[in-house]
Structures are given as C-alpha cells and as structure tokens.
Amino acid sequence: MLLATLIALAAPAEFDWFDYRGSDPDGGTPRAGEYRNPILQGFYPDPSVTRVGDDYYLVASTFAWFPGIPVFHSRDLVGWTQIGNAIDRPGQLDFARLGLSRGVFAPSIQAHDGVFYILNTCVDCGGNFLVTARNPAGPWSDPVWLPDLEGGIDPALFFDDDGSAWVVNNGPPEGRPLYEGHRAIWLQRFDLASNKTVGPRTLLVNGGVDLSKKPVWIEGPHILKKDGFYYLVCAEGGTAEGHSQVVLRSRSVAGPYAPFQGNPILTQRDLPRDRPFPVTSAGHAQLVQTPAGDWWATFLAVRPYQGDFYNTGRETFLLPVQWKDGWPRITGPGEAIPYVHRRPRLPAGAKPPVPTTGAVAVRDEFNGPTLPPYWMMMRNPRGRWYGLADGRLRLTPRPAGLGDFANPSFLARRQQNMNASASTLVRFRPAAEGDEAGLAALQNDEYWYSIALASRAGHRVVQVRRRAGPGDPAQGVVLASAPFAPTSARLRIEARGGRYSFTYSGPRGPWRVLRADEDGTLLSTKTAGGFVGAVFGVYARSGGKP
C-alpha cells in the first residue's frame, strides 16, 4: 500500500526530446563502392545472419535488456534497418532480477519453407528455446522449450538437402570436464512438425580443434553445406582478446569432423597490442552466401580506446570469405580487420532511416505512437510506467533505482561511438528527498553515472551521481551538485574515449559544466565485467525504498 501511494503521488517526469551524436577517431571513411566496419556499432554481439531470396536478416544478443533480440533487415549486407524485436512481450521470458549480462545469449536465425526460426538460450531464466514467425518483423511466438539441450548454450538450426533438420549447440563434454572452459559441440535431430529435438545426441567436437592444447569455450556453432562437405564453424578461445573462429568439415552431418590445419580462420590475437586504432576480440562468425555465389561473414569484435578498454561493447563486423582448397578463411595470419572495405557485389539498398555505422546523429522527438525499436529498458517492465503524449516522453518516478537490480523507470539506447554525447530537455518538479529525473550513462546496475534534477535537503538542485562498483550504495554517491530552481533543464553527458563530462543549462542559454573529465573506464567491460556495452538514457526515481 505504501509503494502504491508513493507511485501515485510522484509527479511524472517529461522529456521533450533526446539527442544522440557520435563520431570516432580512427579515420575510417569509406569512398564510393566501400563500406565501414563495424556495420552495427554499439553492443550488438553474437550476430547471426540468414538469407531469404535477396533479403538478409540478422539478430544479436541483448542479455537482460528488454525488448530483446533485435531483428534487422538488409538487401546489401551493409545498411541495416531494425524491423522489430523477437522478445517484445513481457510474458515471453522473465528476466526477474538477473544481472544485465544474463538472459538471452547468442541467438541464431534461420528460415525454411516460409517460417523463420530463432533458437536461443535464456541463461538463468529457462534454458534453451525456439521462437518462430511467418514475418521476421513479428509477432514472434512464445518460447518452445528444448529440454534435451539442458546445460548447453548457443543452439542453431541446420536444414539439410534431404529435408531433415538438425540442432547443433555448445554443451558439457562427456564425463567430467578436464579443465576450466572445456566444452563440446553436440548434434541432434529436430522434428519440424512438433518443434522438438528427437533421437540421440551426437558428440561432434570435444574441447576444440586440438584437445591436447586445452582449447577453451568452443561455442557458437553453425553448420553449412558446400560441394558435398558439411562445414562446422565455431568460435573458440573465449570472448576476450583470445577470441577466434575455427572450422572443421565432414562428409556426413553427424561426423566425424576433421579440423582445418590452417585454423583459426578469423582472429586478431596474433597482432601487436600497440597498433593504432586496433580491432580486437574477433570471433563468433556466421557465413552467408549471396545469390551471385559470393560468401561473407558477420562476426563480433571490439574497438578499444586504450588497452582492452571499450565502452561500446562487442559490435557486428562484416568481411568477405575466401575459399581455397576446400576451406574458408576470413582473415589470414597477422591480417588486421579493416575499418573500410569494398562493398559486396549486391545492389545498394535504401539508406537506413537510423544510421548504424560511422558518425551517428539521431534525434528522437517522441512525437510518434510508440518508441523506436532500439529503445530498451532493464529487464521486463513491471507495470506501465512510461508513455508518449503531446510530443513528450513521460516517465512515472518509482522507488526502484538504477542500482537496484530491478526494472527502474529508465529507457536507454546504445552508445555507438567512442566520442559521443547524449542530451535531453527534462521537465520535473522534485518534491521529496530522493526524487530525481534526468540522464544516465550506464553499463550495468553497479557501474553508472547520472545527471539529474533532484530534491536535496529541501532544495531543488542539479546533481551528478556515480556508482563505481558493488561497494558503492545502490543509488550511487553524489559527485557534484548546484542549486537549480527552474523545473525544466537541458542535460548532457559527453564521452571522449575513457573520459565523461556532465553539463546542464536552462531550457535556453549556455551550457554549464557540473563535472568534467570523470573516469569513464568504469563503464567498460574490462572494469564492469559481463558482455554488454554502455547505454545512454532517461530516467526518473521517487524517494523511498524499492
């Protein structure tokens, strides 16, 4: 009853617009006939791609963010438009109070006979499942659970020429693991009529391409068929700088599979760390063939601004695949992933309405009936606490805050560039101690910054808060504050690699610095851990306990 009263009495926070702008210092500017990597900037990891005629569809991991599993469309493999989210109803999955790097891992998408299939793992929230749709823009079905895959992750479908269907996935090895990171790749028949796995499970790979070298985290498997061979393409080496992609092949879908002697077919771990503008941690690739017979691969990699620090998360890259002597290769030994490359031999698609690569400038005016599909919240929504009306986004302040492992009144979009700014105009009248509304830069519940209008000791202020780890209070610590009587303000957060600054002003007038040159490495995966990237967003919170 007390919680309901607090929510009812809290005045809504209104946001007139949200402006994101970003650029990067690497100098990768494509000319005519070229494209720029990454093709999806910001945290879009574990890309999976499929082709249907002249159309390509791609999905990526979102972990415990909601809506989950974005679905993209392209005609040229370069320009991508988000057409929906596969997990867009709270009842499909429940992320509860999971850490933001749990939830949905590494989706795979495939199409067959007019049906689109996404296989995925909801880590700590149900296990492996399948969702289907006739239209990739949705709606997608409720999950069909695959209990035979218990203990595994990264399932993917393969449809053979004889009409049979198979699920390949990462799972525990037979018996006791021999070392940390010892995993295996398994195969099982899939019945399309019942959407269930059937029959025995077959071990395809134990540990990796060479068990004697104790390879770690063989995962993300995909099977493709070419020239009478079945190719098993997997990630190996973990998701950090040792990441790579390997390939094995067989004359039978069930094996035995022999590894390519030239493995890995993609990695950046053999390059000097001090090279300028490095791309690192490359792997988790999937190959796709164009109608003209060319082969390309989407994969994840990262762009550090120093050492192994990056705030934009693991992003989606694109490179051609070269076949030689019956084996595919994406990069050769010592070959750096280029920022600029020749475009695929495909008709140029329409320019995406929202840029996903290069310099990005997007202004959301909140004048439509719904939010664009790239906006997300932390975990499943608990009640209806946001809405669009009269050209504004309204958030209901609730006691749940950014650090509460809950579903706070917070809506966000990805940071897509090393150098970026996010700004908004907020209208809010804080009344009680702890009421606040504004702008946040967040990596997870334990690592974030905010700048907000707030009530402090009975006075209205603008303040910057920071949470720099689990040792800080859940609501963070105040780094700076200034008296601010107006009930509307422009707020801005600016990122320059590993440094973040916080400025404010009235609805008009010059910007004033409240806090500058703060340590942004706490928003990196290196510091905060996990698998997500930083986001910018708007939030509101009421005083009281969640």
PEKAPE-V704827 format. One record per helix or strand. SS is the DSSP state (H for helix, E for strand). FROM is the first residue (numbers start at 1). TO is the last residue. If there is no record, write none. Layout:
SS&FROM&TO ; SS&FROM&TO
This chain:
H&2&9 ; E&13&23 ; E&34&36 ; E&40&40 ; E&48&52 ; E&55&59 ; E&63&63 ; E&65&66 ; E&68&74 ; E&81&87 ; E&103&112 ; E&115&123 ; E&127&133 ; E&144&145 ; H&147&149 ; E&153&159 ; E&165&171 ; E&184&191 ; E&196&206 ; H&211&213 ; E&219&226 ; E&229&236 ; E&244&250 ; E&258&259 ; E&266&267 ; E&280&289 ; E&295&302 ; E&306&306 ; E&309&309 ; E&315&320 ; E&322&324 ; E&327&329 ; E&340&342 ; E&360&364 ; E&376&378 ; E&386&389 ; E&392&395 ; E&398&398 ; E&409&414 ; E&419&427 ; E&436&444 ; E&447&456 ; E&459&468 ; E&477&483 ; E&488&496 ; E&499&505 ; E&512&519 ; H&520&523 ; H&525&528 ; E&535&541
